[in-house]
Amino acid sequence: MTRTLYIFPGRFQPLHNGHIDTIRTTLSTIPKGDKLIIAVIINTQTNENPIKEFENIAKEKHKPDRNPLTSTDRLTLINLCCQNELKEHQQRILPIILPRPETNWDIATKILEGNRVWVIPNSGDRFDDLKEVFFKSLNETVIRLKSSKAITATYIRASIKQGNKDWEKLVPVSIINELRFMLNV
């Protein structure tokens, strides 16, 4: 029997309440015994992608100034959140590090063997729309979930940089202190 993998890919720079909303919605939607893989995307190389706009946005999103947290930092924050805000779902969530699928498809498919279902928030972000196009161009299954929280990590990073404490309302309470430490805030 082939297993179904539900995969929520993202940079999680940082993890925020919109992500938590998508995780909860996904877990309430998929069969009770199935797990959700939270795939922390890392940049490993840059190959050309047939969907040029997707590749251009992906390159921009993976620039160092847009990625203040290491992959270990991001996994730490996700695990903290799983122990607190998502405690009731902790056994169903598996955080992993995954190379950018659009430039490392062979590696991604080896790591994620089975029937893959990619979970993409319906957040209004053009990049999420392009992720759907990319995965569907590879005959992958995609589900789009409406998020009730319109939050962007870009806004959170800018708020932190400007010294605006509003960002603290947009991330899970359990990660605020650790995030402050990681970002030296």
Phi and psi in degrees as GROMACS dihedral restraints (atoms count N, CA, C in turn):
[ dihedral_restraints ]
;  ai    aj    ak    al  type     phi  dphi    fc
    3     4     5     6     1   -84.7    20    10
    4     5     6     7     1   133.1    20    10
    6     7     8     9     1   -83.3    20    10
    7     8     9    10     1   155.9    20    10
    9    10    11    12     1  -104.1    20    10
   10    11    12    13     1   128.1    20    10
   12    13    14    15     1  -105.5    20    10
   13    14    15    16     1   122.4    20    10
   15    16    17    18     1   -97.2    20    10
   16    17    18    19     1   120.8    20    10
   18    19    20    21     1  -122.7    20    10
   19    20    21    22     1   124.5    20    10
   21    22    23    24     1  -109.3    20    10
   22    23    24    25     1    97.7    20    10
   24    25    26    27     1   -87.8    20    10
   25    26    27    28     1   144.9    20    10
   27    28    29    30     1  -176.7    20    10
   28    29    30    31     1   168.0    20    10
   30    31    32    33     1   -86.4    20    10
   31    32    33    34     1   -29.1    20    10
   33    34    35    36     1    52.5    20    10
   34    35    36    37     1    55.6    20    10
   36    37    38    39     1  -112.1    20    10
   37    38    39    40     1    64.8    20    10
   39    40    41    42     1  -101.9    20    10
   40    41    42    43     1   174.7    20    10
   42    43    44    45     1   -59.2    20    10
   43    44    45    46     1   136.1    20    10
   45    46    47    48     1  -139.2    20    10
   46    47    48    49     1   176.7    20    10
   48    49    50    51     1   -63.8    20    10
   49    50    51    52     1   -26.2    20    10
   51    52    53    54     1   -64.7    20    10
   52    53    54    55     1   -40.7    20    10
   54    55    56    57     1   -62.8    20    10
   55    56    57    58     1   -44.2    20    10
   57    58    59    60     1   -61.3    20    10
   58    59    60    61     1   -40.9    20    10
   60    61    62    63     1   -60.6    20    10
   61    62    63    64     1   -43.8    20    10
   63    64    65    66     1   -64.5    20    10
   64    65    66    67     1   -40.5    20    10
   66    67    68    69     1   -62.9    20    10
   67    68    69    70     1   -47.9    20    10
   69    70    71    72     1   -62.6    20    10
   70    71    72    73     1   -43.9    20    10
   72    73    74    75     1   -62.5    20    10
   73    74    75    76     1   -42.9    20    10
   75    76    77    78     1   -61.8    20    10
   76    77    78    79     1   -47.8    20    10
   78    79    80    81     1   -64.5    20    10
   79    80    81    82     1   -28.0    20    10
   81    82    83    84     1   -81.1    20    10
   82    83    84    85     1   -14.3    20    10
   84    85    86    87     1   -95.3    20    10
   85    86    87    88     1   -38.0    20    10
   87    88    89    90     1   -83.9    20    10
   88    89    90    91     1   161.4    20    10
   90    91    92    93     1   -55.1    20    10
   91    92    93    94     1   143.4    20    10
   93    94    95    96     1   -55.1    20    10
   94    95    96    97     1   -34.9    20    10
   96    97    98    99     1   -82.0    20    10
   97    98    99   100     1    -9.6    20    10
   99   100   101   102     1   -84.2    20    10
  100   101   102   103     1   152.9    20    10
  102   103   104   105     1  -102.9    20    10
  103   104   105   106     1   156.8    20    10
  105   106   107   108     1  -110.9    20    10
  106   107   108   109     1   123.5    20    10
  108   109   110   111     1   -92.5    20    10
  109   110   111   112     1   121.9    20    10
  111   112   113   114     1   -95.6    20    10
  112   113   114   115     1   107.1    20    10
  114   115   116   117     1   -95.1    20    10
  115   116   117   118     1   105.8    20    10
  117   118   119   120     1   -78.3    20    10
  118   119   120   121     1   111.2    20    10
  120   121   122   123     1   -81.9    20    10
  121   122   123   124     1   130.9    20    10
  123   124   125   126     1  -119.9    20    10
  124   125   126   127     1   151.7    20    10
  126   127   128   129     1   -90.1    20    10
  127   128   129   130     1   123.1    20    10
  129   130   131   132     1  -116.1    20    10
  130   131   132   133     1   -33.3    20    10
  132   133   134   135     1  -162.2    20    10
  133   134   135   136     1   170.3    20    10
  135   136   137   138     1  -127.5    20    10
  136   137   138   139     1   105.0    20    10
  138   139   140   141     1  -106.2    20    10
  139   140   141   142     1   159.9    20    10
  141   142   143   144     1   -69.8    20    10
  142   143   144   145     1   144.2    20    10
  144   145   146   147     1  -117.8    20    10
  145   146   147   148     1   140.4    20    10
  147   148   149   150     1   -63.8    20    10
  148   149   150   151     1   -23.6    20    10
  150   151   152   153     1   -96.4    20    10
  151   152   153   154     1    89.0    20    10
  153   154   155   156     1   -57.4    20    10
  154   155   156   157     1   -43.3    20    10
  156   157   158   159     1   -62.0    20    10
  157   158   159   160     1   -40.1    20    10
  159   160   161   162     1   -60.1    20    10
  160   161   162   163     1   -47.7    20    10
  162   163   164   165     1   -62.9    20    10
  163   164   165   166     1   -41.6    20    10
  165   166   167   168     1   -63.3    20    10
  166   167   168   169     1   -44.4    20    10
  168   169   170   171     1   -67.4    20    10
  169   170   171   172     1   -40.7    20    10
  171   172   173   174     1   -60.9    20    10
  172   173   174   175     1   -43.0    20    10
  174   175   176   177     1   -60.4    20    10
  175   176   177   178     1   -43.4    20    10
  177   178   179   180     1   -63.5    20    10
  178   179   180   181     1   -43.7    20    10
  180   181   182   183     1   -67.9    20    10
  181   182   183   184     1   -22.0    20    10
  183   184   185   186     1   -98.5    20    10
  184   185   186   187     1    13.9    20    10
  186   187   188   189     1   -70.7    20    10
  187   188   189   190     1   148.7    20    10
  189   190   191   192     1   -54.3    20    10
  190   191   192   193     1   -39.7    20    10
  192   193   194   195     1   -68.1    20    10
  193   194   195   196     1   -18.4    20    10
  195   196   197   198     1   -95.3    20    10
  196   197   198   199     1     2.2    20    10
  198   199   200   201     1  -134.3    20    10
  199   200   201   202     1    67.7    20    10
  201   202   203   204     1   -71.8    20    10
  202   203   204   205     1   -17.9    20    10
  204   205   206   207     1  -102.4    20    10
  205   206   207   208     1   138.7    20    10
  207   208   209   210     1   -74.9    20    10
  208   209   210   211     1   168.6    20    10
  210   211   212   213     1   -63.4    20    10
  211   212   213   214     1   -35.6    20    10
  213   214   215   216     1   -65.5    20    10
  214   215   216   217     1   -41.9    20    10
  216   217   218   219     1   -56.6    20    10
  217   218   219   220     1   -47.0    20    10
  219   220   221   222     1   -65.6    20    10
  220   221   222   223     1   -41.2    20    10
  222   223   224   225     1   -64.3    20    10
  223   224   225   226     1   -39.1    20    10
  225   226   227   228     1   -59.5    20    10
  226   227   228   229     1   -46.1    20    10
  228   229   230   231     1   -64.5    20    10
  229   230   231   232     1   -40.7    20    10
  231   232   233   234     1   -64.5    20    10
  232   233   234   235     1   -43.9    20    10
  234   235   236   237     1   -64.1    20    10
  235   236   237   238     1   -40.2    20    10
  237   238   239   240     1   -59.0    20    10
  238   239   240   241     1   -45.1    20    10
  240   241   242   243     1   -64.8    20    10
  241   242   243   244     1   -38.6    20    10
  243   244   245   246     1   -64.2    20    10
  244   245   246   247     1   -31.8    20    10
  246   247   248   249     1   -78.9    20    10
  247   248   249   250     1   -14.5    20    10
  249   250   251   252     1  -121.3    20    10
  250   251   252   253     1   -89.1    20    10
  252   253   254   255     1   -58.9    20    10
  253   254   255   256     1   -31.2    20    10
  255   256   257   258     1  -110.4    20    10
  256   257   258   259     1    23.5    20    10
  258   259   260   261     1   -53.3    20    10
  259   260   261   262     1   -40.8    20    10
  261   262   263   264     1   -66.0    20    10
  262   263   264   265     1   -17.0    20    10
  264   265   266   267     1  -111.7    20    10
  265   266   267   268     1     3.7    20    10
  267   268   269   270     1   -51.7    20    10
  268   269   270   271     1   -39.7    20    10
  270   271   272   273     1   -71.5    20    10
  271   272   273   274     1   -13.7    20    10
  273   274   275   276     1  -102.1    20    10
  274   275   276   277     1     1.3    20    10
  276   277   278   279     1  -114.3    20    10
  277   278   279   280     1   130.5    20    10
  279   280   281   282     1  -126.6    20    10
  280   281   282   283     1   102.1    20    10
  282   283   284   285     1   -79.4    20    10
  283   284   285   286     1   135.1    20    10
  285   286   287   288     1  -137.9    20    10
  286   287   288   289     1   166.1    20    10
  288   289   290   291     1  -101.4    20    10
  289   290   291   292     1   133.8    20    10
  291   292   293   294     1  -134.6    20    10
  292   293   294   295     1   129.3    20    10
  294   295   296   297     1   -62.5    20    10
  295   296   297   298     1   151.9    20    10
  297   298   299   300     1   -49.0    20    10
  298   299   300   301     1   116.2    20    10
  300   301   302   303     1   -58.7    20    10
  301   302   303   304     1   -34.3    20    10
  303   304   305   306     1   -69.3    20    10
  304   305   306   307     1   -18.0    20    10
  306   307   308   309     1  -116.1    20    10
  307   308   309   310     1    -4.2    20    10
  309   310   311   312     1  -139.7    20    10
  310   311   312   313     1    44.6    20    10
  312   313   314   315     1   -58.1    20    10
  313   314   315   316     1   -41.0    20    10
  315   316   317   318     1   -60.7    20    10
  316   317   318   319     1   -42.3    20    10
  318   319   320   321     1   -67.0    20    10
  319   320   321   322     1   -45.8    20    10
  321   322   323   324     1   -58.5    20    10
  322   323   324   325     1   -41.7    20    10
  324   325   326   327     1   -71.7    20    10
  325   326   327   328     1   -28.5    20    10
  327   328   329   330     1   -72.1    20    10
  328   329   330   331     1   -40.1    20    10
  330   331   332   333     1   -67.9    20    10
  331   332   333   334     1   -39.3    20    10
  333   334   335   336     1  -111.3    20    10
  334   335   336   337     1    62.1    20    10
  336   337   338   339     1   -74.1    20    10
  337   338   339   340     1   138.0    20    10
  339   340   341   342     1   128.8    20    10
  340   341   342   343     1  -171.9    20    10
  342   343   344   345     1   -77.0    20    10
  343   344   345   346     1   117.7    20    10
  345   346   347   348     1   -99.5    20    10
  346   347   348   349     1   135.1    20    10
  348   349   350   351     1  -124.8    20    10
  349   350   351   352     1   115.4    20    10
  351   352   353   354     1   -90.0    20    10
  352   353   354   355     1   126.9    20    10
  354   355   356   357     1   -98.5    20    10
  355   356   357   358     1   115.7    20    10
  357   358   359   360     1  -121.6    20    10
  358   359   360   361     1   123.7    20    10
  360   361   362   363     1   -64.6    20    10
  361   362   363   364     1   148.5    20    10
  363   364   365   366     1   -98.9    20    10
  364   365   366   367     1    69.4    20    10
  366   367   368   369     1   -95.6    20    10
  367   368   369   370     1    -6.1    20    10
  369   370   371   372     1    89.9    20    10
  370   371   372   373     1    -1.4    20    10
  372   373   374   375     1   -79.6    20    10
  373   374   375   376     1   126.0    20    10
  375   376   377   378     1   -57.1    20    10
  376   377   378   379     1   -35.7    20    10
  378   379   380   381     1   -63.7    20    10
  379   380   381   382     1   -37.3    20    10
  381   382   383   384     1   -63.6    20    10
  382   383   384   385     1   -39.6    20    10
  384   385   386   387     1   -60.6    20    10
  385   386   387   388     1   -41.6    20    10
  387   388   389   390     1   -71.3    20    10
  388   389   390   391     1   -31.5    20    10
  390   391   392   393     1   -60.4    20    10
  391   392   393   394     1   -43.1    20    10
  393   394   395   396     1   -60.6    20    10
  394   395   396   397     1   -46.2    20    10
  396   397   398   399     1   -59.6    20    10
  397   398   399   400     1   -45.6    20    10
  399   400   401   402     1   -59.1    20    10
  400   401   402   403     1   -53.5    20    10
  402   403   404   405     1   -64.4    20    10
  403   404   405   406     1   -39.4    20    10
  405   406   407   408     1   -67.6    20    10
  406   407   408   409     1   -30.4    20    10
  408   409   410   411     1   -65.4    20    10
  409   410   411   412     1   -19.0    20    10
  411   412   413   414     1  -101.2    20    10
  412   413   414   415     1    15.7    20    10
  414   415   416   417     1    60.2    20    10
  415   416   417   418     1    32.4    20    10
  417   418   419   420     1   -90.7    20    10
  418   419   420   421     1   155.7    20    10
  420   421   422   423     1   -87.5    20    10
  421   422   423   424     1   135.7    20    10
  423   424   425   426     1  -129.4    20    10
  424   425   426   427     1   135.1    20    10
  426   427   428   429     1  -117.7    20    10
  427   428   429   430     1   136.2    20    10
  429   430   431   432     1  -105.4    20    10
  430   431   432   433     1   127.1    20    10
  432   433   434   435     1  -117.1    20    10
  433   434   435   436     1   130.2    20    10
  435   436   437   438     1   -71.8    20    10
  436   437   438   439     1   127.7    20    10
  438   439   440   441     1   -94.5    20    10
  439   440   441   442     1   136.8    20    10
  441   442   443   444     1   -83.1    20    10
  442   443   444   445     1    -6.7    20    10
  444   445   446   447     1  -119.6    20    10
  445   446   447   448     1   111.2    20    10
  447   448   449   450     1   -88.3    20    10
  448   449   450   451     1    89.7    20    10
  450   451   452   453     1  -127.6    20    10
  451   452   453   454     1   140.8    20    10
  453   454   455   456     1  -121.9    20    10
  454   455   456   457     1   142.2    20    10
  456   457   458   459     1   -65.0    20    10
  457   458   459   460     1   -29.4    20    10
  459   460   461   462     1   -59.7    20    10
  460   461   462   463     1   -45.1    20    10
  462   463   464   465     1   -63.6    20    10
  463   464   465   466     1   -42.3    20    10
  465   466   467   468     1   -62.6    20    10
  466   467   468   469     1   -46.8    20    10
  468   469   470   471     1   -61.1    20    10
  469   470   471   472     1   -41.4    20    10
  471   472   473   474     1   -64.7    20    10
  472   473   474   475     1   -41.4    20    10
  474   475   476   477     1   -62.5    20    10
  475   476   477   478     1   -42.4    20    10
  477   478   479   480     1   -62.7    20    10
  478   479   480   481     1   -46.5    20    10
  480   481   482   483     1   -60.5    20    10
  481   482   483   484     1   -36.8    20    10
  483   484   485   486     1   -83.2    20    10
  484   485   486   487     1    -4.7    20    10
  486   487   488   489     1    79.9    20    10
  487   488   489   490     1    13.7    20    10
  489   490   491   492     1   -83.4    20    10
  490   491   492   493     1   122.0    20    10
  492   493   494   495     1   -80.8    20    10
  493   494   495   496     1     0.2    20    10
  495   496   497   498     1   -57.3    20    10
  496   497   498   499     1   -27.1    20    10
  498   499   500   501     1   -58.3    20    10
  499   500   501   502     1   -28.6    20    10
  501   502   503   504     1   -63.7    20    10
  502   503   504   505     1   -25.3    20    10
  504   505   506   507     1   -78.6    20    10
  505   506   507   508     1   -13.0    20    10
  507   508   509   510     1  -101.4    20    10
  508   509   510   511     1    -4.6    20    10
  510   511   512   513     1  -119.4    20    10
  511   512   513   514     1   157.8    20    10
  513   514   515   516     1   -58.5    20    10
  514   515   516   517     1   138.1    20    10
  516   517   518   519     1   -55.0    20    10
  517   518   519   520     1   -38.7    20    10
  519   520   521   522     1   -65.4    20    10
  520   521   522   523     1   -16.6    20    10
  522   523   524   525     1  -106.9    20    10
  523   524   525   526     1    -3.5    20    10
  525   526   527   528     1   -57.3    20    10
  526   527   528   529     1   -51.7    20    10
  528   529   530   531     1   -64.3    20    10
  529   530   531   532     1   -41.5    20    10
  531   532   533   534     1   -65.3    20    10
  532   533   534   535     1   -39.6    20    10
  534   535   536   537     1   -65.7    20    10
  535   536   537   538     1   -41.7    20    10
  537   538   539   540     1   -56.9    20    10
  538   539   540   541     1   -44.6    20    10
  540   541   542   543     1   -63.3    20    10
  541   542   543   544     1   -47.6    20    10
  543   544   545   546     1   -61.6    20    10
  544   545   546   547     1   -37.0    20    10
  546   547   548   549     1   -97.2    20    10
  547   548   549   550     1     2.2    20    10
  549   550   551   552     1    57.9    20    10
  550   551   552   553     1    47.3    20    10
